[in-house]
Amino acid sequence: MKGWFTINTLDLNVTSEMEKAMQSSHGIGYSEYSRNLDLRIEVEKERDREHEKCNKMVKDLQRKIHA
């Protein structure tokens, strides 16, 4: 039964710079991000993958520097 519950939206204080970055990085605005749980999950998964990728790059560089 669709629509029988509500997922709370996020109450965010968003600057214009944050909005531009969200649009540039993920193609959505914070208003849509705060309303749509599925989009929020995808954005956070993408951020997590990027974070892991950066961590791996740092570890590789540190290993090369100290080798």
mmCIF file as Biopython writes it, N, C-alpha, C and O atoms, coordinates in Angstrom:
data_model
#
loop_
_atom_site.group_PDB
_atom_site.id
_atom_site.type_symbol
_atom_site.label_atom_id
_atom_site.label_alt_id
_atom_site.label_comp_id
_atom_site.label_asym_id
_atom_site.label_entity_id
_atom_site.label_seq_id
_atom_site.pdbx_PDB_ins_code
_atom_site.Cartn_x
_atom_site.Cartn_y
_atom_site.Cartn_z
_atom_site.occupancy
_atom_site.B_iso_or_equiv
_atom_site.auth_seq_id
_atom_site.auth_asym_id
_atom_site.pdbx_PDB_model_num
ATOM 1   N N  . MET A ? 1  ? 0.846  -1.173 0.000   1.0 0.0 1  A 1 
ATOM 2   C CA . MET A ? 1  ? 0.000  0.000  0.000   1.0 0.0 1  A 1 
ATOM 3   C C  . MET A ? 1  ? 0.895  1.241  0.000   1.0 0.0 1  A 1 
ATOM 4   O O  . MET A ? 1  ? 1.509  1.565  1.016   1.0 0.0 1  A 1 
ATOM 5   N N  . LYS A ? 2  ? 0.966  1.910  -1.100  1.0 0.0 2  A 1 
ATOM 6   C CA . LYS A ? 2  ? 1.851  3.055  -1.255  1.0 0.0 2  A 1 
ATOM 7   C C  . LYS A ? 2  ? 1.270  4.290  -0.566  1.0 0.0 2  A 1 
ATOM 8   O O  . LYS A ? 2  ? 0.067  4.548  -0.611  1.0 0.0 2  A 1 
ATOM 9   N N  . GLY A ? 3  ? 2.168  5.040  0.071   1.0 0.0 3  A 1 
ATOM 10  C CA . GLY A ? 3  ? 1.766  6.308  0.651   1.0 0.0 3  A 1 
ATOM 11  C C  . GLY A ? 3  ? 1.240  6.246  2.061   1.0 0.0 3  A 1 
ATOM 12  O O  . GLY A ? 3  ? 0.695  7.237  2.546   1.0 0.0 3  A 1 
ATOM 13  N N  . TRP A ? 4  ? 1.378  5.130  2.738   1.0 0.0 4  A 1 
ATOM 14  C CA . TRP A ? 4  ? 0.833  5.028  4.093   1.0 0.0 4  A 1 
ATOM 15  C C  . TRP A ? 4  ? 1.796  5.499  5.158   1.0 0.0 4  A 1 
ATOM 16  O O  . TRP A ? 4  ? 1.432  5.554  6.332   1.0 0.0 4  A 1 
ATOM 17  N N  . PHE A ? 5  ? 3.022  5.843  4.778   1.0 0.0 5  A 1 
ATOM 18  C CA . PHE A ? 5  ? 3.956  6.402  5.746   1.0 0.0 5  A 1 
ATOM 19  C C  . PHE A ? 5  ? 4.776  7.499  5.074   1.0 0.0 5  A 1 
ATOM 20  O O  . PHE A ? 5  ? 4.818  7.598  3.848   1.0 0.0 5  A 1 
ATOM 21  N N  . THR A ? 6  ? 5.412  8.304  5.882   1.0 0.0 6  A 1 
ATOM 22  C CA . THR A ? 6  ? 6.216  9.412  5.376   1.0 0.0 6  A 1 
ATOM 23  C C  . THR A ? 6  ? 7.638  9.278  5.879   1.0 0.0 6  A 1 
ATOM 24  O O  . THR A ? 6  ? 7.871  9.030  7.062   1.0 0.0 6  A 1 
ATOM 25  N N  . ILE A ? 7  ? 8.572  9.441  4.988   1.0 0.0 7  A 1 
ATOM 26  C CA . ILE A ? 7  ? 9.980  9.497  5.376   1.0 0.0 7  A 1 
ATOM 27  C C  . ILE A ? 7  ? 10.303 10.966 5.591   1.0 0.0 7  A 1 
ATOM 28  O O  . ILE A ? 7  ? 10.061 11.800 4.719   1.0 0.0 7  A 1 
ATOM 29  N N  . ASN A ? 8  ? 10.845 11.271 6.748   1.0 0.0 8  A 1 
ATOM 30  C CA . ASN A ? 8  ? 11.159 12.661 7.064   1.0 0.0 8  A 1 
ATOM 31  C C  . ASN A ? 8  ? 12.190 13.210 6.096   1.0 0.0 8  A 1 
ATOM 32  O O  . ASN A ? 8  ? 13.159 12.540 5.740   1.0 0.0 8  A 1 
ATOM 33  N N  . THR A ? 9  ? 11.957 14.436 5.683   1.0 0.0 9  A 1 
ATOM 34  C CA . THR A ? 9  ? 12.954 15.107 4.858   1.0 0.0 9  A 1 
ATOM 35  C C  . THR A ? 9  ? 14.050 15.642 5.763   1.0 0.0 9  A 1 
ATOM 36  O O  . THR A ? 9  ? 13.851 15.821 6.964   1.0 0.0 9  A 1 
ATOM 37  N N  . LEU A ? 10 ? 15.188 15.889 5.181   1.0 0.0 10 A 1 
ATOM 38  C CA . LEU A ? 10 ? 16.303 16.437 5.945   1.0 0.0 10 A 1 
ATOM 39  C C  . LEU A ? 10 ? 16.136 17.942 6.061   1.0 0.0 10 A 1 
ATOM 40  O O  . LEU A ? 10 ? 15.755 18.605 5.096   1.0 0.0 10 A 1 
ATOM 41  N N  . ASP A ? 11 ? 16.414 18.474 7.221   1.0 0.0 11 A 1 
ATOM 42  C CA . ASP A ? 11 ? 16.378 19.919 7.434   1.0 0.0 11 A 1 
ATOM 43  C C  . ASP A ? 11 ? 17.816 20.421 7.376   1.0 0.0 11 A 1 
ATOM 44  O O  . ASP A ? 11 ? 18.530 20.409 8.379   1.0 0.0 11 A 1 
ATOM 45  N N  . LEU A ? 12 ? 18.233 20.863 6.186   1.0 0.0 12 A 1 
ATOM 46  C CA . LEU A ? 12 ? 19.621 21.264 5.976   1.0 0.0 12 A 1 
ATOM 47  C C  . LEU A ? 12 ? 19.721 22.766 5.742   1.0 0.0 12 A 1 
ATOM 48  O O  . LEU A ? 12 ? 18.868 23.357 5.079   1.0 0.0 12 A 1 
ATOM 49  N N  . ASN A ? 13 ? 20.749 23.368 6.279   1.0 0.0 13 A 1 
ATOM 50  C CA . ASN A ? 13 ? 21.085 24.754 5.962   1.0 0.0 13 A 1 
ATOM 51  C C  . ASN A ? 13 ? 22.108 24.699 4.838   1.0 0.0 13 A 1 
ATOM 52  O O  . ASN A ? 13 ? 23.279 24.393 5.064   1.0 0.0 13 A 1 
ATOM 53  N N  . VAL A ? 14 ? 21.656 24.998 3.628   1.0 0.0 14 A 1 
ATOM 54  C CA . VAL A ? 14 ? 22.480 24.808 2.434   1.0 0.0 14 A 1 
ATOM 55  C C  . VAL A ? 14 ? 22.905 26.161 1.874   1.0 0.0 14 A 1 
ATOM 56  O O  . VAL A ? 14 ? 22.079 27.049 1.662   1.0 0.0 14 A 1 
ATOM 57  N N  . THR A ? 15 ? 24.197 26.300 1.641   1.0 0.0 15 A 1 
ATOM 58  C CA . THR A ? 15 ? 24.706 27.517 1.000   1.0 0.0 15 A 1 
ATOM 59  C C  . THR A ? 15 ? 24.625 27.359 -0.515  1.0 0.0 15 A 1 
ATOM 60  O O  . THR A ? 15 ? 24.450 26.251 -1.021  1.0 0.0 15 A 1 
ATOM 61  N N  . SER A ? 16 ? 24.751 28.459 -1.226  1.0 0.0 16 A 1 
ATOM 62  C CA . SER A ? 16 ? 24.717 28.387 -2.690  1.0 0.0 16 A 1 
ATOM 63  C C  . SER A ? 16 ? 25.897 27.576 -3.219  1.0 0.0 16 A 1 
ATOM 64  O O  . SER A ? 16 ? 25.777 26.901 -4.241  1.0 0.0 16 A 1 
ATOM 65  N N  . GLU A ? 17 ? 27.034 27.639 -2.529  1.0 0.0 17 A 1 
ATOM 66  C CA . GLU A ? 17 ? 28.198 26.849 -2.947  1.0 0.0 17 A 1 
ATOM 67  C C  . GLU A ? 17 ? 27.934 25.352 -2.780  1.0 0.0 17 A 1 
ATOM 68  O O  . GLU A ? 17 ? 28.320 24.544 -3.625  1.0 0.0 17 A 1 
ATOM 69  N N  . MET A ? 18 ? 27.270 24.996 -1.678  1.0 0.0 18 A 1 
ATOM 70  C CA . MET A ? 18 ? 26.928 23.586 -1.452  1.0 0.0 18 A 1 
ATOM 71  C C  . MET A ? 18 ? 25.955 23.100 -2.525  1.0 0.0 18 A 1 
ATOM 72  O O  . MET A ? 18 ? 26.087 21.985 -3.029  1.0 0.0 18 A 1 
ATOM 73  N N  . GLU A ? 19 ? 24.984 23.932 -2.868  1.0 0.0 19 A 1 
ATOM 74  C CA . GLU A ? 19 ? 24.002 23.582 -3.897  1.0 0.0 19 A 1 
ATOM 75  C C  . GLU A ? 19 ? 24.689 23.373 -5.242  1.0 0.0 19 A 1 
ATOM 76  O O  . GLU A ? 19 ? 24.395 22.406 -5.945  1.0 0.0 19 A 1 
ATOM 77  N N  . LYS A ? 20 ? 25.606 24.276 -5.605  1.0 0.0 20 A 1 
ATOM 78  C CA . LYS A ? 20 ? 26.343 24.148 -6.867  1.0 0.0 20 A 1 
ATOM 79  C C  . LYS A ? 20 ? 27.168 22.867 -6.888  1.0 0.0 20 A 1 
ATOM 80  O O  . LYS A ? 20 ? 27.208 22.168 -7.901  1.0 0.0 20 A 1 
ATOM 81  N N  . ALA A ? 21 ? 27.822 22.557 -5.776  1.0 0.0 21 A 1 
ATOM 82  C CA . ALA A ? 21 ? 28.641 21.348 -5.703  1.0 0.0 21 A 1 
ATOM 83  C C  . ALA A ? 21 ? 27.787 20.092 -5.827  1.0 0.0 21 A 1 
ATOM 84  O O  . ALA A ? 21 ? 28.180 19.141 -6.502  1.0 0.0 21 A 1 
ATOM 85  N N  . MET A ? 22 ? 26.629 20.080 -5.184  1.0 0.0 22 A 1 
ATOM 86  C CA . MET A ? 22 ? 25.729 18.917 -5.267  1.0 0.0 22 A 1 
ATOM 87  C C  . MET A ? 22 ? 25.238 18.744 -6.699  1.0 0.0 22 A 1 
ATOM 88  O O  . MET A ? 22 ? 25.211 17.627 -7.218  1.0 0.0 22 A 1 
ATOM 89  N N  . GLN A ? 23 ? 24.850 19.844 -7.339  1.0 0.0 23 A 1 
ATOM 90  C CA . GLN A ? 23 ? 24.399 19.778 -8.734  1.0 0.0 23 A 1 
ATOM 91  C C  . GLN A ? 23 ? 25.519 19.275 -9.642  1.0 0.0 23 A 1 
ATOM 92  O O  . GLN A ? 23 ? 25.295 18.433 -10.510 1.0 0.0 23 A 1 
ATOM 93  N N  . SER A ? 24 ? 26.714 19.796 -9.434  1.0 0.0 24 A 1 
ATOM 94  C CA . SER A ? 24 ? 27.853 19.424 -10.266 1.0 0.0 24 A 1 
ATOM 95  C C  . SER A ? 24 ? 28.260 17.968 -10.065 1.0 0.0 24 A 1 
ATOM 96  O O  . SER A ? 24 ? 28.530 17.254 -11.031 1.0 0.0 24 A 1 
ATOM 97  N N  . SER A ? 25 ? 28.303 17.535 -8.821  1.0 0.0 25 A 1 
ATOM 98  C CA . SER A ? 25 ? 28.785 16.186 -8.509  1.0 0.0 25 A 1 
ATOM 99  C C  . SER A ? 25 ? 27.753 15.094 -8.758  1.0 0.0 25 A 1 
ATOM 100 O O  . SER A ? 25 ? 28.094 14.000 -9.208  1.0 0.0 25 A 1 
ATOM 101 N N  . HIS A ? 26 ? 26.488 15.396 -8.462  1.0 0.0 26 A 1 
ATOM 102 C CA . HIS A ? 26 ? 25.480 14.336 -8.470  1.0 0.0 26 A 1 
ATOM 103 C C  . HIS A ? 26 ? 24.288 14.617 -9.376  1.0 0.0 26 A 1 
ATOM 104 O O  . HIS A ? 26 ? 23.443 13.742 -9.571  1.0 0.0 26 A 1 
ATOM 105 N N  . GLY A ? 27 ? 24.207 15.814 -9.929  1.0 0.0 27 A 1 
ATOM 106 C CA . GLY A ? 27 ? 23.131 16.140 -10.853 1.0 0.0 27 A 1 
ATOM 107 C C  . GLY A ? 27 ? 21.777 16.366 -10.202 1.0 0.0 27 A 1 
ATOM 108 O O  . GLY A ? 27 ? 20.752 16.362 -10.883 1.0 0.0 27 A 1 
ATOM 109 N N  . ILE A ? 28 ? 21.764 16.563 -8.889  1.0 0.0 28 A 1 
ATOM 110 C CA . ILE A ? 28 ? 20.516 16.849 -8.179  1.0 0.0 28 A 1 
ATOM 111 C C  . ILE A ? 28 ? 20.765 17.972 -7.179  1.0 0.0 28 A 1 
ATOM 112 O O  . ILE A ? 28 ? 21.906 18.239 -6.802  1.0 0.0 28 A 1 
ATOM 113 N N  . GLY A ? 29 ? 19.702 18.617 -6.762  1.0 0.0 29 A 1 
ATOM 114 C CA . GLY A ? 29 ? 19.812 19.657 -5.752  1.0 0.0 29 A 1 
ATOM 115 C C  . GLY A ? 29 ? 19.534 19.096 -4.373  1.0 0.0 29 A 1 
ATOM 116 O O  . GLY A ? 29 ? 19.050 17.974 -4.227  1.0 0.0 29 A 1 
ATOM 117 N N  . TYR A ? 30 ? 19.846 19.893 -3.363  1.0 0.0 30 A 1 
ATOM 118 C CA . TYR A ? 30 ? 19.623 19.449 -1.986  1.0 0.0 30 A 1 
ATOM 119 C C  . TYR A ? 30 ? 18.148 19.251 -1.670  1.0 0.0 30 A 1 
ATOM 120 O O  . TYR A ? 30 ? 17.811 18.400 -0.847  1.0 0.0 30 A 1 
ATOM 121 N N  . SER A ? 31 ? 17.260 20.015 -2.302  1.0 0.0 31 A 1 
ATOM 122 C CA . SER A ? 31 ? 15.837 19.826 -2.014  1.0 0.0 31 A 1 
ATOM 123 C C  . SER A ? 31 ? 15.389 18.432 -2.447  1.0 0.0 31 A 1 
ATOM 124 O O  . SER A ? 31 ? 14.659 17.758 -1.719  1.0 0.0 31 A 1 
ATOM 125 N N  . GLU A ? 32 ? 15.823 18.000 -3.626  1.0 0.0 32 A 1 
ATOM 126 C CA . GLU A ? 32 ? 15.491 16.653 -4.096  1.0 0.0 32 A 1 
ATOM 127 C C  . GLU A ? 32 ? 16.199 15.598 -3.249  1.0 0.0 32 A 1 
ATOM 128 O O  . GLU A ? 32 ? 15.606 14.574 -2.908  1.0 0.0 32 A 1 
ATOM 129 N N  . TYR A ? 33 ? 17.459 15.844 -2.911  1.0 0.0 33 A 1 
ATOM 130 C CA . TYR A ? 33 ? 18.238 14.935 -2.067  1.0 0.0 33 A 1 
ATOM 131 C C  . TYR A ? 33 ? 17.536 14.718 -0.725  1.0 0.0 33 A 1 
ATOM 132 O O  . TYR A ? 33 ? 17.470 13.594 -0.227  1.0 0.0 33 A 1 
ATOM 133 N N  . SER A ? 34 ? 17.021 15.786 -0.155  1.0 0.0 34 A 1 
ATOM 134 C CA . SER A ? 34 ? 16.401 15.674 1.168   1.0 0.0 34 A 1 
ATOM 135 C C  . SER A ? 34 ? 15.054 14.963 1.120   1.0 0.0 34 A 1 
ATOM 136 O O  . SER A ? 34 ? 14.633 14.378 2.118   1.0 0.0 34 A 1 
ATOM 137 N N  . ARG A ? 35 ? 14.369 15.003 -0.027  1.0 0.0 35 A 1 
ATOM 138 C CA . ARG A ? 35 ? 13.039 14.393 -0.141  1.0 0.0 35 A 1 
ATOM 139 C C  . ARG A ? 35 ? 13.058 12.940 -0.597  1.0 0.0 35 A 1 
ATOM 140 O O  . ARG A ? 35 ? 12.136 12.186 -0.286  1.0 0.0 35 A 1 
ATOM 141 N N  . ASN A ? 36 ? 14.086 12.539 -1.323  1.0 0.0 36 A 1 
ATOM 142 C CA . ASN A ? 36 ? 14.068 11.242 -1.991  1.0 0.0 36 A 1 
ATOM 143 C C  . ASN A ? 36 ? 15.092 10.294 -1.359  1.0 0.0 36 A 1 
ATOM 144 O O  . ASN A ? 36 ? 16.296 10.438 -1.569  1.0 0.0 36 A 1 
ATOM 145 N N  . LEU A ? 37 ? 14.609 9.340  -0.595  1.0 0.0 37 A 1 
ATOM 146 C CA . LEU A ? 37 ? 15.495 8.411  0.106   1.0 0.0 37 A 1 
ATOM 147 C C  . LEU A ? 37 ? 16.337 7.579  -0.855  1.0 0.0 37 A 1 
ATOM 148 O O  . LEU A ? 37 ? 17.522 7.365  -0.600  1.0 0.0 37 A 1 
ATOM 149 N N  . ASP A ? 38 ? 15.756 7.111  -1.944  1.0 0.0 38 A 1 
ATOM 150 C CA . ASP A ? 38 ? 16.518 6.298  -2.899  1.0 0.0 38 A 1 
ATOM 151 C C  . ASP A ? 38 ? 17.684 7.091  -3.495  1.0 0.0 38 A 1 
ATOM 152 O O  . ASP A ? 38 ? 18.788 6.566  -3.638  1.0 0.0 38 A 1 
ATOM 153 N N  . LEU A ? 39 ? 17.434 8.351  -3.838  1.0 0.0 39 A 1 
ATOM 154 C CA . LEU A ? 39 ? 18.520 9.196  -4.353  1.0 0.0 39 A 1 
ATOM 155 C C  . LEU A ? 39 ? 19.572 9.438  -3.287  1.0 0.0 39 A 1 
ATOM 156 O O  . LEU A ? 39 ? 20.770 9.412  -3.570  1.0 0.0 39 A 1 
ATOM 157 N N  . ARG A ? 40 ? 19.126 9.673  -2.061  1.0 0.0 40 A 1 
ATOM 158 C CA . ARG A ? 40 ? 20.057 9.892  -0.951  1.0 0.0 40 A 1 
ATOM 159 C C  . ARG A ? 40 ? 20.975 8.691  -0.786  1.0 0.0 40 A 1 
ATOM 160 O O  . ARG A ? 40 ? 22.184 8.845  -0.609  1.0 0.0 40 A 1 
ATOM 161 N N  . ILE A ? 41 ? 20.403 7.500  -0.843  1.0 0.0 41 A 1 
ATOM 162 C CA . ILE A ? 41 ? 21.193 6.275  -0.693  1.0 0.0 41 A 1 
ATOM 163 C C  . ILE A ? 41 ? 22.208 6.162  -1.824  1.0 0.0 41 A 1 
ATOM 164 O O  . ILE A ? 41 ? 23.369 5.835  -1.576  1.0 0.0 41 A 1 
ATOM 165 N N  . GLU A ? 42 ? 21.792 6.427  -3.059  1.0 0.0 42 A 1 
ATOM 166 C CA . GLU A ? 42 ? 22.716 6.354  -4.194  1.0 0.0 42 A 1 
ATOM 167 C C  . GLU A ? 42 ? 23.847 7.372  -4.063  1.0 0.0 42 A 1 
ATOM 168 O O  . GLU A ? 42 ? 25.008 7.050  -4.315  1.0 0.0 42 A 1 
ATOM 169 N N  . VAL A ? 43 ? 23.508 8.598  -3.670  1.0 0.0 43 A 1 
ATOM 170 C CA . VAL A ? 43 ? 24.533 9.633  -3.491  1.0 0.0 43 A 1 
ATOM 171 C C  . VAL A ? 43 ? 25.525 9.205  -2.417  1.0 0.0 43 A 1 
ATOM 172 O O  . VAL A ? 43 ? 26.735 9.347  -2.599  1.0 0.0 43 A 1 
ATOM 173 N N  . GLU A ? 44 ? 25.029 8.688  -1.311  1.0 0.0 44 A 1 
ATOM 174 C CA . GLU A ? 44 ? 25.918 8.287  -0.217  1.0 0.0 44 A 1 
ATOM 175 C C  . GLU A ? 44 ? 26.766 7.079  -0.596  1.0 0.0 44 A 1 
ATOM 176 O O  . GLU A ? 44 ? 27.919 6.986  -0.176  1.0 0.0 44 A 1 
ATOM 177 N N  . LYS A ? 45 ? 26.218 6.154  -1.380  1.0 0.0 45 A 1 
ATOM 178 C CA . LYS A ? 45 ? 27.019 5.029  -1.875  1.0 0.0 45 A 1 
ATOM 179 C C  . LYS A ? 45 ? 28.136 5.538  -2.785  1.0 0.0 45 A 1 
ATOM 180 O O  . LYS A ? 45 ? 29.277 5.083  -2.703  1.0 0.0 45 A 1 
ATOM 181 N N  . GLU A ? 46 ? 27.789 6.486  -3.650  1.0 0.0 46 A 1 
ATOM 182 C CA . GLU A ? 46 ? 28.786 7.065  -4.558  1.0 0.0 46 A 1 
ATOM 183 C C  . GLU A ? 46 ? 29.873 7.791  -3.764  1.0 0.0 46 A 1 
ATOM 184 O O  . GLU A ? 46 ? 31.057 7.675  -4.079  1.0 0.0 46 A 1 
ATOM 185 N N  . ARG A ? 47 ? 29.475 8.531  -2.747  1.0 0.0 47 A 1 
ATOM 186 C CA . ARG A ? 47 ? 30.453 9.220  -1.898  1.0 0.0 47 A 1 
ATOM 187 C C  . ARG A ? 47 ? 31.354 8.218  -1.188  1.0 0.0 47 A 1 
ATOM 188 O O  . ARG A ? 47 ? 32.559 8.440  -1.065  1.0 0.0 47 A 1 
ATOM 189 N N  . ASP A ? 48 ? 30.780 7.128  -0.726  1.0 0.0 48 A 1 
ATOM 190 C CA . ASP A ? 48 ? 31.562 6.101  -0.040  1.0 0.0 48 A 1 
ATOM 191 C C  . ASP A ? 48 ? 32.573 5.464  -0.989  1.0 0.0 48 A 1 
ATOM 192 O O  . ASP A ? 48 ? 33.727 5.248  -0.619  1.0 0.0 48 A 1 
ATOM 193 N N  . ARG A ? 49 ? 32.136 5.161  -2.220  1.0 0.0 49 A 1 
ATOM 194 C CA . ARG A ? 49 ? 33.060 4.586  -3.210  1.0 0.0 49 A 1 
ATOM 195 C C  . ARG A ? 49 ? 34.204 5.554  -3.507  1.0 0.0 49 A 1 
ATOM 196 O O  . ARG A ? 49 ? 35.360 5.142  -3.604  1.0 0.0 49 A 1 
ATOM 197 N N  . GLU A ? 50 ? 33.885 6.831  -3.649  1.0 0.0 50 A 1 
ATOM 198 C CA . GLU A ? 50 ? 34.913 7.840  -3.922  1.0 0.0 50 A 1 
ATOM 199 C C  . GLU A ? 50 ? 35.878 7.963  -2.744  1.0 0.0 50 A 1 
ATOM 200 O O  . GLU A ? 50 ? 37.085 8.106  -2.940  1.0 0.0 50 A 1 
ATOM 201 N N  . HIS A ? 51 ? 35.353 7.910  -1.538  1.0 0.0 51 A 1 
ATOM 202 C CA . HIS A ? 51 ? 36.189 7.979  -0.336  1.0 0.0 51 A 1 
ATOM 203 C C  . HIS A ? 51 ? 37.153 6.791  -0.282  1.0 0.0 51 A 1 
ATOM 204 O O  . HIS A ? 51 ? 38.338 6.965  0.006   1.0 0.0 51 A 1 
ATOM 205 N N  . GLU A ? 52 ? 36.651 5.596  -0.555  1.0 0.0 52 A 1 
ATOM 206 C CA . GLU A ? 52 ? 37.500 4.401  -0.562  1.0 0.0 52 A 1 
ATOM 207 C C  . GLU A ? 52 ? 38.564 4.496  -1.653  1.0 0.0 52 A 1 
ATOM 208 O O  . GLU A ? 52 ? 39.714 4.111  -1.442  1.0 0.0 52 A 1 
ATOM 209 N N  . LYS A ? 53 ? 38.178 5.005  -2.808  1.0 0.0 53 A 1 
ATOM 210 C CA . LYS A ? 53 ? 39.123 5.170  -3.918  1.0 0.0 53 A 1 
ATOM 211 C C  . LYS A ? 53 ? 40.249 6.133  -3.521  1.0 0.0 53 A 1 
ATOM 212 O O  . LYS A ? 53 ? 41.421 5.871  -3.794  1.0 0.0 53 A 1 
ATOM 213 N N  . CYS A ? 54 ? 39.891 7.236  -2.882  1.0 0.0 54 A 1 
ATOM 214 C CA . CYS A ? 54 ? 40.901 8.212  -2.431  1.0 0.0 54 A 1 
ATOM 215 C C  . CYS A ? 54 ? 41.804 7.621  -1.355  1.0 0.0 54 A 1 
ATOM 216 O O  . CYS A ? 54 ? 43.015 7.843  -1.367  1.0 0.0 54 A 1 
ATOM 217 N N  . ASN A ? 55 ? 41.221 6.869  -0.425  1.0 0.0 55 A 1 
ATOM 218 C CA . ASN A ? 55 ? 42.031 6.224  0.615   1.0 0.0 55 A 1 
ATOM 219 C C  . ASN A ? 55 ? 43.038 5.260  0.004   1.0 0.0 55 A 1 
ATOM 220 O O  . ASN A ? 55 ? 44.189 5.201  0.437   1.0 0.0 55 A 1 
ATOM 221 N N  . LYS A ? 56 ? 42.607 4.508  -0.999  1.0 0.0 56 A 1 
ATOM 222 C CA . LYS A ? 56 ? 43.503 3.565  -1.667  1.0 0.0 56 A 1 
ATOM 223 C C  . LYS A ? 56 ? 44.634 4.316  -2.369  1.0 0.0 56 A 1 
ATOM 224 O O  . LYS A ? 56 ? 45.789 3.894  -2.324  1.0 0.0 56 A 1 
ATOM 225 N N  . MET A ? 57 ? 44.292 5.433  -3.017  1.0 0.0 57 A 1 
ATOM 226 C CA . MET A ? 57 ? 45.299 6.227  -3.705  1.0 0.0 57 A 1 
ATOM 227 C C  . MET A ? 57 ? 46.335 6.770  -2.712  1.0 0.0 57 A 1 
ATOM 228 O O  . MET A ? 57 ? 47.533 6.752  -2.997  1.0 0.0 57 A 1 
ATOM 229 N N  . VAL A ? 58 ? 45.887 7.246  -1.565  1.0 0.0 58 A 1 
ATOM 230 C CA . VAL A ? 58 ? 46.803 7.762  -0.541  1.0 0.0 58 A 1 
ATOM 231 C C  . VAL A ? 58 ? 47.714 6.651  -0.037  1.0 0.0 58 A 1 
ATOM 232 O O  . VAL A ? 58 ? 48.920 6.855  0.103   1.0 0.0 58 A 1 
ATOM 233 N N  . LYS A ? 59 ? 47.149 5.472  0.237   1.0 0.0 59 A 1 
ATOM 234 C CA . LYS A ? 59 ? 47.959 4.344  0.711   1.0 0.0 59 A 1 
ATOM 235 C C  . LYS A ? 59 ? 49.000 3.947  -0.325  1.0 0.0 59 A 1 
ATOM 236 O O  . LYS A ? 59 ? 50.149 3.670  0.019   1.0 0.0 59 A 1 
ATOM 237 N N  . ASP A ? 60 ? 48.601 3.919  -1.599  1.0 0.0 60 A 1 
ATOM 238 C CA . ASP A ? 60 ? 49.545 3.579  -2.669  1.0 0.0 60 A 1 
ATOM 239 C C  . ASP A ? 60 ? 50.680 4.599  -2.749  1.0 0.0 60 A 1 
ATOM 240 O O  . ASP A ? 60 ? 51.844 4.227  -2.894  1.0 0.0 60 A 1 
ATOM 241 N N  . LEU A ? 61 ? 50.339 5.881  -2.653  1.0 0.0 61 A 1 
ATOM 242 C CA . LEU A ? 61 ? 51.370 6.924  -2.693  1.0 0.0 61 A 1 
ATOM 243 C C  . LEU A ? 61 ? 52.293 6.838  -1.486  1.0 0.0 61 A 1 
ATOM 244 O O  . LEU A ? 61 ? 53.508 6.978  -1.626  1.0 0.0 61 A 1 
ATOM 245 N N  . GLN A ? 62 ? 51.734 6.611  -0.310  1.0 0.0 62 A 1 
ATOM 246 C CA . GLN A ? 62 ? 52.562 6.476  0.893   1.0 0.0 62 A 1 
ATOM 247 C C  . GLN A ? 62 ? 53.506 5.292  0.774   1.0 0.0 62 A 1 
ATOM 248 O O  . GLN A ? 62 ? 54.669 5.373  1.171   1.0 0.0 62 A 1 
ATOM 249 N N  . ARG A ? 63 ? 53.006 4.196  0.228   1.0 0.0 63 A 1 
ATOM 250 C CA . ARG A ? 63 ? 53.842 3.008  0.055   1.0 0.0 63 A 1 
ATOM 251 C C  . ARG A ? 63 ? 54.993 3.299  -0.907  1.0 0.0 63 A 1 
ATOM 252 O O  . ARG A ? 63 ? 56.124 2.875  -0.670  1.0 0.0 63 A 1 
ATOM 253 N N  . LYS A ? 64 ? 54.707 4.023  -1.993  1.0 0.0 64 A 1 
ATOM 254 C CA . LYS A ? 64 ? 55.748 4.358  -2.967  1.0 0.0 64 A 1 
ATOM 255 C C  . LYS A ? 64 ? 56.776 5.319  -2.377  1.0 0.0 64 A 1 
ATOM 256 O O  . LYS A ? 64 ? 57.971 5.197  -2.646  1.0 0.0 64 A 1 
ATOM 257 N N  . ILE A ? 65 ? 56.313 6.269  -1.578  1.0 0.0 65 A 1 
ATOM 258 C CA . ILE A ? 65 ? 57.222 7.243  -0.964  1.0 0.0 65 A 1 
ATOM 259 C C  . ILE A ? 65 ? 58.158 6.562  0.027   1.0 0.0 65 A 1 
ATOM 260 O O  . ILE A ? 65 ? 59.341 6.895  0.089   1.0 0.0 65 A 1 
ATOM 261 N N  . HIS A ? 66 ? 57.647 5.624  0.792   1.0 0.0 66 A 1 
ATOM 262 C CA . HIS A ? 66 ? 58.423 4.982  1.852   1.0 0.0 66 A 1 
ATOM 263 C C  . HIS A ? 66 ? 59.120 3.702  1.401   1.0 0.0 66 A 1 
ATOM 264 O O  . HIS A ? 66 ? 59.738 3.010  2.211   1.0 0.0 66 A 1 
ATOM 265 N N  . ALA A ? 67 ? 59.022 3.389  0.119   1.0 0.0 67 A 1 
ATOM 266 C CA . ALA A ? 67 ? 59.661 2.164  -0.380  1.0 0.0 67 A 1 
ATOM 267 C C  . ALA A ? 67 ? 61.116 2.385  -0.702  1.0 0.0 67 A 1 
ATOM 268 O O  . ALA A ? 67 ? 61.802 1.457  -1.133  1.0 0.0 67 A 1 
#
